[in-house]
């Protein structure tokens, strides 16, 4: 098989079925040993892992709809300051706001506001 055929068999992670079989055959200890040998990409520490946060629902919905903050804010009547605070985990949406975000995710056209709302 030529190079063209080989690259066509790669998935979105750049892995071939053979790559996945090789990885699946490794034990956790072998994976950790390989990671520790890679000085350019060491495993994360527990402290580093603790700093990670899941993306806010508002950001996930906005990115799923391929919208910038300003257009999302204007389309759905969510003030920019509120949207930024949610996405930065500086504030949490209320239960009603979470329900609205879920509605936007499921029915984006229906959820758009009919009245112009300032985006500030």
C-alpha positions as CSV (number, residue, x, y, z in Angstrom):
1,X,0.0,0.0,0.0
2,X,1.4,3.4,-0.9
3,X,1.6,6.5,1.2
4,X,-1.7,7.7,0.0
5,X,-3.5,4.6,1.1
6,X,-1.8,4.6,4.5
7,X,-2.8,8.2,5.2
8,X,-6.4,7.5,4.2
9,X,-6.6,4.8,6.9
10,X,-5.7,7.3,9.7
11,X,-8.5,8.5,11.9
12,X,-8.9,12.1,13.3
13,X,-6.2,11.5,15.8
14,X,-3.7,10.4,13.1
15,X,-3.9,6.8,14.3
16,X,-4.2,3.7,12.1
17,X,-6.0,0.6,13.2
18,X,-2.6,-1.0,13.8
19,X,-1.6,2.0,16.0
20,X,-4.7,1.4,18.1
21,X,-4.1,-2.3,18.5
22,X,-0.5,-1.6,19.6
23,X,-1.7,1.0,22.2
24,X,-4.5,-1.3,23.5
25,X,-1.9,-4.1,24.0
26,X,0.1,-1.9,26.4
27,X,-0.3,-2.1,30.2
28,X,-0.8,1.0,32.3
29,X,2.8,0.5,33.6
30,X,4.2,0.5,30.0
31,X,2.2,3.6,29.1
32,X,3.5,5.4,32.2
33,X,7.1,4.3,31.5
34,X,6.8,5.6,27.9
35,X,5.4,8.9,29.1
36,X,8.1,9.4,31.7
37,X,10.8,8.9,29.0
38,X,9.3,11.6,26.9
39,X,10.9,14.8,28.2
40,X,9.0,17.0,25.8
41,X,5.6,15.8,27.0
42,X,5.7,14.6,30.7
43,X,2.6,13.3,32.4
44,X,0.6,15.9,34.3
45,X,0.9,15.9,38.1
46,X,-2.2,15.6,40.3
47,X,-1.9,19.3,41.1
48,X,-2.0,20.2,37.4
49,X,-4.9,17.9,36.8
50,X,-6.8,19.5,39.7
51,X,-6.6,22.9,37.9
52,X,-8.5,21.7,34.8
53,X,-12.2,22.6,34.5
54,X,-14.8,21.4,32.1
55,X,-15.9,24.0,29.6
56,X,-18.9,25.9,30.7
57,X,-22.2,24.8,29.1
58,X,-22.6,28.3,27.6
59,X,-19.3,27.9,25.8
60,X,-20.0,24.4,24.6
61,X,-23.4,25.5,23.2
62,X,-21.9,28.6,21.6
63,X,-19.0,26.7,20.0
64,X,-21.4,24.0,18.8
65,X,-23.4,26.7,17.1
66,X,-20.2,28.2,15.7
67,X,-21.0,31.6,17.2
68,X,-18.8,34.2,18.7
69,X,-19.6,35.7,22.1
70,X,-21.1,38.9,20.6
71,X,-23.4,37.2,18.1
72,X,-24.5,34.6,20.7
73,X,-25.1,37.3,23.2
74,X,-27.2,39.3,20.8
75,X,-29.1,36.4,19.3
76,X,-30.2,35.0,22.7
77,X,-30.4,38.1,24.8
78,X,-27.7,37.1,27.3
79,X,-25.6,40.1,28.5
80,X,-22.0,39.9,27.4
81,X,-20.8,40.4,31.0
82,X,-22.9,37.4,32.1
83,X,-21.7,35.2,29.3
84,X,-18.1,36.0,30.0
85,X,-18.5,35.3,33.7
86,X,-20.1,31.9,32.9
87,X,-17.4,31.0,30.5
88,X,-14.6,32.0,32.9
89,X,-16.3,30.1,35.8
90,X,-16.7,33.4,37.7
91,X,-20.4,32.9,38.0
92,X,-22.8,29.9,37.6
93,X,-26.0,30.1,35.6
94,X,-29.2,29.7,37.7
95,X,-31.4,26.7,37.1
96,X,-33.6,28.8,34.8
97,X,-30.5,30.0,32.8
98,X,-29.3,26.4,32.5
99,X,-32.7,25.4,31.1
100,X,-32.5,28.2,28.6
101,X,-29.0,27.2,27.6
102,X,-30.2,23.6,27.1
103,X,-33.1,24.9,25.0
104,X,-30.7,26.9,22.9
105,X,-28.6,23.8,22.4
106,X,-31.6,21.7,21.2
107,X,-33.6,24.3,19.4
108,X,-31.3,27.3,18.5
109,X,-33.7,28.9,16.0
110,X,-36.7,28.7,18.2
111,X,-34.8,30.1,21.2
112,X,-33.6,33.3,19.5
113,X,-35.1,36.4,21.0
114,X,-37.7,38.3,19.0
115,X,-37.0,41.6,20.7
116,X,-33.7,43.4,20.4
117,X,-31.8,43.2,23.7
118,X,-28.7,45.2,24.4
119,X,-25.7,43.0,24.4
120,X,-23.8,44.8,27.1
